[in-house]
Amino acid sequence: MLALSACGARTASGDAGTASASAGASCVDTSGDSVKIGFLNSLSGTMAISEQTVRDSLDLAASEINAAGGVLGKQLEVVAEDGASEPTVFAEKAEKLISSDCVAAVFGGWTSSSRKAMLPVFESKNSLLFYPVQYEGLEASKNIFYTGATTNQQIIPGMDYLKEQGKKKVFLVGSDYVFPRTANKIINAYAEANGIEIVGEEYAPLGHTDFATIVNKLKSSGADAVFNTLNGDSNVAFFKEYKNVGLTVDATPVVSVSIAEEEVGGIGVDNIVGQLTAWNYYQTVESPANTTFVAAFKAEYGEDRPTSDPMEAAYTSLYLWKGMVEKAESFDVADIQEAADGVTFDAPEGTVTVNGDNHHIAKTAYIGKIDADGLIYPVWESDGPIEPDPFLEGYDWAEGLS
Amino acid sequence: MDALFSQLFAGLSLGSVLLLAALGLALTFGQMGVINMAHGEFMMAGAYTAFVLQTFIPDAGVSLLVALPVGFVVGGLLGLLLEVTLISRMYRRPLDTLLVTFGVALVLQQLARDVFGAPNVDVRAPAWLSGAVPVLGMNLPKTRLFILALAIACVVALSLVLRMTSLGRRIRATVQNRDLAETSGVSTRATDRLTFFVGSGVAGVAGVALTLLGSIGPTLGTNYIVDAFLVVVVGGIGQLKGAVIAAFSLGILQATFEYSTTASLAKVLLFVVIVAFLQVRPQGLVSVRTRSLA
């Protein structure tokens, strides 16, 4: 089937191709002046608002790389597809990009369900996906590079910060789906090991807009901090209610892990000023690489467009792939997998390094404070990049989590 | 005791939101038998009216007070337009109104997305609504008290219109017996239009009120439309009084369930209760033996 495709067939070298021709064969064409890569994001449907920003930063990275001479002397030819906010569409389009467009790697995905849907496609076709969004961890595939944070690079630093601030009673509020529930399982285990009491754990259905009762429970729980894994619109209603009942940032700060620069405007800066977020990048991170990135992004897409963590992770992922290809001196998947370990890039968020064992990357964690100007400024950062630990093997208290 | 009282208030407050969302529907669905799926989008239009006005009027307090009547007119005009262009062609065909207005709802959502952008926008709350009022040791948020007062004001105004004005008499006459009303010299066409204007206008007011609580986005209406229909059905079709009782009962019930279980489970339990209730009393809380109003 693959041999019939229009692209010039090039069998993957080494052990990958020998076992089964259909499983390992790659049709990536590297004979010309260019090489194809795939961008797969939701450009329609409910996730389009978020994923369009990722597409913008991927486009920026591709045009920068092309302007600088390409990868191994070849220009990048981008094949763009729309995942339409449907996991099944993501799987179909991934299959199309790999088998009929013959791309060397695919960049994209946002929701965990889209990643889970694409994973078997990339494994059976032995191709590569670069996934740029923080997620719930507990996963590793040799066919996926996870360039967003795993839990020990975002959630645990968030809890570390609260502990450092002397917070003893934490209330958990989240949307009712996989990420918040997994995150809260980890937080519960962390809290038990670190002398923090979880005084409440509430989930609201996605799109829930009446938080009177949950905020009542929060208020009467005696919590001195809140860990917030709510997604989307619910945040607005939550923060308005939080303010309405007279809770304050000083007494009961909220750490959020799904609110980035773009969301702050919609929630209303007034409602959320002074609150905390845990991410690996903010537009305000001070580094020469970030100054260049922010300037280039604004020049391309307008002064009023902020840059955010997933955008930066997507931008970085293309450069990391470039680094791997150049180290491997090959576009071949097996060669890239072998060369991946230790590939590093001076990213806007700081230096990032690929871990060849679990295909995640070492990232610096930042706790940020939302300012009245709508931007987020770091108030705490980890001592250098944190090694990725998706299965939390380095934490005794995390034993038994799965 | 504190928790009980504050939950009672949370329930009343949720009830007042439900009531605002359902009040206009009680008129257009309850009285006229039109299943208007675009009712939620009229609320969205009201909310965006508040957003637009605040860009012209810097004082958030003044812009909110201006937004209430302007939101009423915007919602009302949208309703009027819908009635004149589409609904008027399909009275007595409720299922067709459902499909057509659902399409209109989608169009309005996309229109909002194109005009205001897909991300949510924020409407600033006025300073005099920030904070809470201490009552019996509890702090009641001023925004929620405001919405409660607004809901009561809307009910009073609407029932005054229905009972005291000639428009009210014409509406009641048309609903009770369209043909007889017509022969008595009532222009039922004009009455239909006015009823729809008032019902949709109340949706616009509800939208303005919602800016105090949550997010303003193209899908705002879809969050409330099902709840609004539930209130009208449970209350008893054609009954303003029923809608009031149903809204507050459902609000308190939801708050109680949510307090003792979780938000997701509370929704399920509420539906179970409603289904069970409708088995016993399919006509709703307030029975419609006569077709009198309020």
Interface residues (C-beta under 8 A of the other chain):
Chain A: A48 I49 D176 E202 Y203 A204 P205 G207 H208 T209 D210 A212 T213 I214 N216 K217 S220 D233 N235 V236 A237 K240 E241 K243 N244 V245 G246 E262 E263 G265 G266 I267 G268 V269 D270 N271
Chain B: D2 A3 S6 Q7 A10 S13 L14 V17 A118 P119 N120 V121 D122 V123 R124 A125 S130 G131 A132 N139 P141 K142 T143 R144 L212 L213 G214 S215 G217 T219 N223 A255 E258 Y259 T262 A263 S264 K267
